[in-house]
């Protein structure tokens, strides 16, 4: 099977970008802005698990490494962190939002 993948990566200041760039080049990835690429990814089984396994074999990762993938397959789009996890957004707290009595988040 082959899936179309958008991938966002943040390996930190001292991350193994050379290893990741070599892996992306092998997959003929296209650059899509700062730390974003897209490519077709052949796999068997779960696309996210296959991506994670391949990247872990090719790239030195540490606790600060984060990779988020959005996969399109059979007209379904799914996204998740395959390495690391979500952190607080740098824009959190900058916007002006009004809370009303019906808002479940406040």
N, C-alpha and C positions, 0 to 999 in steps of 0.2 A: 504494500500500500504506500501511497505517497501523499503527504499533507503539505499545504502551504503554511509557512510559519513566519510570523513577525516575532522578533526577539529583541528585548531591551536588556542591556547588561550594565552592571556597575561592579567592577572588581576592586574598587578602592584605588588609592594612590599608587600602591606598590603591587597591584595585581598582575597576573600573568596574561597581559594583553597580547603578547607575542603568540602564546599558545592558542588563545581564543581566535586571534586573527588568522592563524594558520588553519584552524578548524573551519572558520567561516569561509576562507578562500577555497578550501577543499570542497565545500558545499556550494560554491559559486554564488555566495550570498551577495546581495545588492545593498549598498549603504543607503540609509534612509534618515539621515540626520545624526545628531550626536548620540552615540551609543545605541543605535537602533539599526537592525538589518532585517531583510526578508529573504527567504529561500524556499525551495522545494526540498522536503526531507523524506527520503524513503525509509520505511520502518516496517517492522512486524510487531503486532501487539499494540499496546498503549503508546501513543506518540510522545506523551510527556515523559514516561519512564525511559523510552528509547533515547530521547534527546538528553535526558539527565545522565544516563549511563555513558553515552558517547562523549559528552562534554567532560565528565569526570575522568575519563580515560585519557583525554587530550590536554586538559587545562589544570594547572595547579590552583586550587581554590582554598580560601581560608574563611574564617567566620564572618568576615565583612563582605564576601562575594554575594552578589544577588543577580539572578537571571530570571526574567519574566518572559514567558512565551505565550503567544496567542496563535492557536492552530485552527485552520479552516479545513474541514474534511466532510464530505457528503453534505454540503450546505449547512453544516453546523459550525459555530464558532465558539471556542472555549479558550479561556486564559487562566494561567496560574503561575505562581513562582515555582520554578523547578529547582532552583538553588536559592537559599536564603528565604527571607520573608519580608512582608510589608513593614515600613517604618513610618513615623510621623512625616507628613508632607511639609516641605519647607514653606508652603503658602498658608498653612493652618493658622488661623487667627487674623489674617489680613482682611478678609471680606466682612462686609456689613450684612448681617442677617437679622431679621426680626423674628422673634419667637412669638407664636400665638398659643392660646390655651390648648389647641388641638394637636400641636406638634409633639409626636411621641419621643423626640430626641432631646427635649429640654425639660 
